[in-house]
Amino acid sequence: MSTRAARPAPRPPEGTPPPAELARQARAALSGAARLARWADGADAGLRAGRDGALPAAAVERAAGALGLPAAQVRADWDRARLAGLIELHGGLARAGWRLRAWDRDDTAALRGWVALFDAWSLARPAPEGAGPTIVAEVVEAVPQLLSLLHLSAGPVRLPMLLDMLDQRVAELRTERCEVPYGPRQDDPDAEGPVDDAARASLAGLLDWALASLTTVGALVPPQGVEAVDGGREAQLTPLGNWSVWVKLEQICVAAQSPAGNIEQTAAAMLRGCARLTPGPARAEYRAWLAARSVGAAVEELLVVARGEDALLRGLAFEALRAVGAPAEPAVRAAADEPALRPYALLWLVEHEGGDPETAPDVLTREESTWLWVDTAAAVADHGESQLLIRHLDSAVQGSVPRLLEEVRAVGHPRTVQVLVALAAAHPDPALAKAVRRAAFQVHTGGV
């Protein structure tokens, strides 16, 4: 059990627009990207991007002519559509993402699309020339603290204050890595602050870049709207930016309240911990673990576990993916092309699309159902009791043990022999156990 003290989740800031209004703002911010994504999805013979994901010049020209836009705007909208998940590339071919399909009817899709763009703010503009990759990465890592300050201030914040915080945070990051602080004045023990004037000027340039990028994605109010009375520059979050920072702070608080203390574990370790929990607490644990990670990284980590040899973790990984919901759909749909994951992925997709869980197995072929039966039996054999394995016989679609054994032998599951041996050892009927052992021997030797 985690010993970490639970923290209350932050309240939405006063004056935060209702979700429907925030969704309207998100759609407005991404209207150009959505329009281009729809055009690309409907392009004759499909639209193929270059190796770097950018639109080829010919495609840019076609889109500019069709939509009446300058080429530069087409390129910008294409980048935003990809970052927001409105368009996805499959083998270089552009397809509508789930958010685009749900764009007009689902406020959550619009808000998640904008948050994805917000999370990718550092890609909105190129970093200043001459800025090294290390200090750029440190500034990107420090920006969430600046955004938290802007959120908690509930109003404009002067740039010198943000620069001081950026200065301190970069120094902290270097100290945490046991590195020399950025630009120190080691020859002057009385010097104040962790960086010298030249280094501070470099950080100021990177702060300008970060603020401009955040403004580009719609997280900050444009500068002309927040000029101080004395001519000093200020920064202020837009309603969407303020809401998004609040959501992320709330997620951190949810993650800190992990009931079983698995938040900091790998996906495999978290799932092993959840194997001992009943469904309700397990779902709470999945959500807390997911809240502490980006969606893409969490989904990929869960699928890596699902591809492993532990059948129990494979099933639990897809249970955790159910807690992800719609953002996991593209990855799960792609996983349906992998034989070992296909039955789990097809069942996930049916339930995600509103199908009845009771009839969901009907989407599987006889062979897929048999493969899933063996895989589930492997999980029971490894982690359950012998009585569970015996009862698992009743869930087979074949209806009789001889027919089940015949189809199990043909399905080619890598754990078939172990499952049959375990079933033979557990079953109280000597005749049935003998038949099962014979089938295990035939699979092992390749006989008939």
N, C-alpha and C positions, 0 to 999 in steps of 0.2 A: 504494500500500500504506500502511496506517495506521502512523504512527510511535508511536502510543500504546502504552505498556507494558501487557501483559496482566496482569490481576490475578486471583488465584485466587478462585473463587466461595466465599462463606462457607459453613461447615458448618452443618447444622441444629443448633439449640441442644440441649444435653443435656437429656434428659427430655421431648423432643418426642414426643407420642403418635404411633403409626403412622397412616398415611393413612386406614385404615378407621375408626379411632376419631375422627380429626378430621372425617371425613365424617359420622359419627354425630352429633357435636356440631353441625355445620353444619345438619344436617336438624332437630335439636332446636331450634336457635335460630330457624329459619324454618318451624317446623311450622305455626304459625297462618297465615302467609302462603301456604304451599303448600295448606293446606286451603281457604282462600278462593279461591285461584287456580283450583283444581279446580272449585269451585262456580261460579265466574264462567264458566269455559270450557264448563261443561255447562248453563248457564242457557238456558231456552227462548227461542228467537228471538234469542239472542245478548244480551250485556250491553254497553250503550253508555255510555262515560264522558263527562263534560262536556268543554268546550273546554280546561280546564286539566288534564285527565287525572284529576281526582278523580271519585269516585262520586257521582252525584246522590242527593239525599235519599231518593227512592223506592227506588233500588237498595240503599242502605244499610239501609233498613228491611226489604227483602226478605231480604238476606243475614243480618241480625241475627236475623230470625225463623227462617230455615232452619237456621242454625248455632248458635242459642242463645247469641249473644254480644251484649254492649253495643254500641251504635252507635259509640262512640269506639274500641273495639277493632277493629271492622270497618274503620274509616277508617285506623287505624294499620297493620293487616295488609295493606290494599290498597296503601298507600304502599310497604311493604316488599316486597310481591310485585312491584310494578313496578320498584323499584330493583334487585332481585335477578334480574330477567329471567325471573321465573316466569310473568308475564303480559305480553303485548305488545298495544299498541293499533294497529289497522290501520284508518285512517279513523274512529277513535273506537270501533271495535268490539273488544271484548276477546277475545283468543285465547291459547291456551296457548303459552308460549315453549318453545324446545327444551329448556331446563333442566327444566321441569316434566315434559315427556314422558319425560325420562331420569332423573328425580329418584330413583326407588327402585332403579334398577339400575346407575346410573353414579355412582361416588363423585366423579369429576371434576366432573360437573354440579353436585352439591351444594356442593362446595368453591368452584367458580367463582361460584356464586350468592351464597355468603356473602361472597366477596371483593368482588363487585360492590356489595353492601350496605355493606361496610366502606369501599370507596372513596367512597361517597356519604355518609359520616358527617356532613358539614356540613349535610345536608338533614334529619337526624334530629330536630333541635330548632331552633326559631327562634332567631336570634342575639339577644343582649340588646338591649332597647329603648335607643335613643340611640346605639348603636354605628354609626359611619359605615361605608359599604360598602368604603371603601379599607382601613381597619384590619382589618375582618373578613376581607377577601381576603388581607391580609398574614399574618394569624394562620393561615388555612387553608393558605397556602403554607409556613408555618413548621412546621406540625404534623409533617410527615414526619421532620424532624430530632429532634423530641421523641420520636417513636415509635422512632427508631433508638437513642436513648439508653436508653429503657426496654428495648429488646431486648438491647442490649449489657450492660446492668446485670444482667440475669438475675434480677431481684428488684424489690422496691418501691423507688420513688424519691420523695424528699420533694418536695412541691409548690414550696417556695422555689427548689430547684435547677431545676425545670422552668420556673418563672417567669423566673429569670435567663437561661436559654437562650432562652426566647421573646423576652425583652427584647433580647438581643444579635442574634437572628436578624432581628427586625423592623428593627432599626437597620441591619443589613447589607443587607437588601433595599432600604431607602431609599437607602443609599449607592450600591448598584449602579445605581439609577435616577437617581443624581445629585440626590436630593431631600434636603431638610432632615430630619434624624432626627426621629422621632415625639416631640413634647413636649420639645424641648431647653431647657436652661437656659443660653441664650447669654450672659446677664449674669453668670454665675458660672463663671469659667474653671477653678476648682478643684473643681467639682461632679463627683462620681463617677457613672459609668453614663450611658447615652445618654438616659434619660427621667427626668422629674421625678416627684414623688410622685403627683400627680393622674393622670398618664399611666400610671404603674405600676399604680395602682388600676384603671384602665380595662382594662389588659392582664390583670390578675388576674381580672377579671370574664369576659373573653373566654377565658382559660385554663379557668376553671370550666365555661364553656359547651362548650368543645371536649372536655374530659374527660367531661362528662355525656353529650354526643352519642356519643362513642366507647364509653361504657358502655352506652348504649341499643342500639347495634348489636352489642354482645357482644365488643368488642375489649379492654375493660378490666374488671378485677375490680370489682364493686360496692364503694363506699367503706367500708362497714362491715367488709368483709373485709380491709382494708389500713390500719386505723388504727394509727399509731405508738404505742409505749409511752407516750411523753410527751404524747400527745394531738394531735400534729401529723398533718397529712394526707399521704397517700402515694398514688401511683398505680402500678398493676402490670398488665401485659398478661395476658390470659387465654391458654390454650394456642392457641386459634384465632388470637388477635391476634399472639402471638409467632411462630407459623408464617407468617402472612401477611406480616409485616414481613420475615422471613427470605427469603421467596419474592421480595419486591420488591428486596431487597438483592442477591439472586442474579441477578435479571434485569438490574440495573444492571451487574454484573460481566460478564455475558454480552454485554451491549451494548458494553462497553468493549473486548471482544475481537473486534470485527467484522473478519473476515479481509481484506476489501477496502476498509475505511475509509469505508463509505457510511452509517454510522449517523446522522450529522447531516444527511444530504441529504434533499431532498424525495422523495416516492414516485417521481416521474418520473425524477429524477436517479439514485436508487438502482436502479431497474429498468434504466435505460440502462447503468449499470455492470455489472449482472448479465448483460446480453445477451452479454457476452464470456466468461462463465464456463460451465464444464460444469455439469450438473445438481446434483451433490453440493455443490460450493462455493456455487452460487447459492442452494440451500436454506438453507445455513448463514447466508448473508448476509440472506436474508429473515427468518429467525428472530431474528437479532441486531437487525435494524431494527425488527421487531415488538416485541421485548422492551423497547425504549426508549420505547414509546408505549402509550397506552391502546388497548384492542382496538377500541372503537367509532370512535375518531378514525382509527386506522390503516386499518380496513376502508373507511371513507368516503373517505379520501384515495386509496386504491387504486382504488376504483370511479370516482372523478372522473377519474383517469388513463385508466381503461378506456373512459370515454365520449369520450375525445379522438380525434384524427384518426390517431394513430400506431398502426397495427395490431399492430406488434411489441410495443409497450408494453401493448396490450390483452391479448394472450395472456399476457405475463409477469405482468401484474397478477393474473390468475386463478391463475397458478402460485403467486404469493405468498399468495393467499387460501387455497390448499390448505394452506399452512403454518399459517394461522390455525386451520383446522378448524371444529369445531362452532359456536363463537361467531359465525362469519361467516354461518351458514346463513340467518337471517332476511333479512339484507341481500342475499345472493345470490339467495334465492328471490324477493325483490321485484324484483331486477334482471332476472329472467327475463321480466318484463312489458315490457322495453325491447327493441325489435327488434334493435338493434345488439349488445346484450349477451346476448340470449336463447340462442344456441347455446352460448356459453361457460358461461353459468349452468346450463343443463340438463346439460351434461357434468360440471360441478363437482358438481352435486347427485347425479347417479348414482354417481359415484365416492365421494362422501362417505357415501352410504347403503350402501356395500359392494358396488356393482356392479362387474362386470369391465370394466376400462378398454378391453379389446379390443372388447367389444360395446357399450360406452357410446354410440358414434355412432348406434346403432340407435334411440335415443330421439328423434333429430332427424327432422323431416319432410324430404322431398326438397328443398324450397325452403330450409329452414334449413341443410341440409348444403351446398347450393350457395353460399349466402351466406357460410358459414364458409370454403369453399374460396377464394372471391374475397378474403376478408379476410386469410387466411393467405398467399395469393399476393401481396397488397399488402405484407405484412411482408417476404416474401422479396425482392420487387422493390426495396424501399427499403433493405434491410439485408443481403441475401444475394448470392450469385453467380448468374450466369445459368444455370449447370448445375443449381442447386437449383430454379430456377423451372421448368426443363424436366422435371425429375424429379417436380415437384409435380403434373404432369398425371396421373401414375399414381394419385394418391390421390383423384381425382374419382370420385364414385359413378356417373356417367353411363355410363362404359365406352367411350365413343367421343367423339372430338373434336367432330364435328358436333352431337351431342346436347348435349354440354357447352356449346358456344357458344350453342346455342338457349336453354338454361336460364339461362346466365349473363346473357344479354341481358335476360331477363325478370325477374331477381331484384331489380334496382334498387339494387345496391350502388353507393355514390358513387365508388368507385375502379375501377369496371369498365373504363372506357376506358384508364386508365393501366396496369392489369394486362394487358389484351390487347395494348396497344402494346409493352410490355416483353417479353411472351411471343413476339410476332411477331418482334421484333428478336433474340431469343436463340435461336429454334428453327432448327436446321440444315436442316430440310425446307422447300424453297421453296414447295411447294404448300400445306402446312399453314400456313406463315407468312402466305401470301397470304390464306387463309381467315380467319385470326385478325385480320389487319389490316382485312379487309372487315367483320368483325363489330364491331371497334372503331369504324370509321367510321359504321356503322349506329346503334350506341348513341349516338355523339356527335351525330349529326344527327337522331336520333329516327326513322330510317327502318326499313324492314322488310328 
